[in-house]
Amino acid sequence: MKKNVGSIDRIIRILFAVVVAVLFFTDVVTGTLGIVLLVAGAVLLATSFINFCPLYAILGINSCPVKK
């Protein structure tokens, strides 16, 4: 897999996942919406650690800096 997630993108994904987890576990966001956001946060966290996003690959997006 070729990396397609840049460092700023990774930071944003990790921050979003942490915020969603905190909101879910403090019962600010509950129910179906909470579960959906928690799953989305987990997916974003996983893709930030492996530096590859399948959706980016399908859409042809690359947020990594170009190496010269």
N, C-alpha and C positions, 0 to 999 in steps of 0.2 A: 504494500500500500504506500502510495506516495503521500507525503504530508501535505495537507491543504488547510490547516488551521494555524493561523499566526499567533504570536504571543499576546497581542491585545485582545484578540478574539478569545483566547484561552482564559485570560483573566476575567473577562466579562461572563463567560460561561460558568466559571467557578463561583464568582460572586452571586450570580443568579441562583445557582444550585444551593449555595449556603443560605441565602435569604429565604428561599422557598422552604428549605428544611427547617429553619428556625420558625417561620410562620406556621408550618404544619405541626411541629412538635410543641408549640406553645398554644395550640388550639385557636389561633387567629383565623386560619383557613381550615375548614373542616369539610367533611362529606366528600362527594364525588369530585368537586373542584379541587379539593386538597389532594386527593389521590392522583388525579390527572397531573396537577402541577408537580407533585413529588416524583412521579414517573418521568415527566419531561426534564426535571432537574437532574435526575439520575442519568438519563441519556446524555444530557449536556455535559455532565461531569465525566462520564466515561469517554466521550469523544474528545474532551479537552486533554485527558491523560494519554490517549493514543495518538493525538495530533491528526486525526483523520475523521472527517464527517462524510458519511455516505450521501447525504442530501447535497452537500457541496459538490461531490463528484458527479452526481446526476445532473446538477444544474450548471456545471462547469465553473464554479466559483473557487477561488483560491485566495486566502487572506495571508498566506506566507509571503515574506519579502522575496523578491527575485534575486537570485544569486548570480553574480557576474564573474 
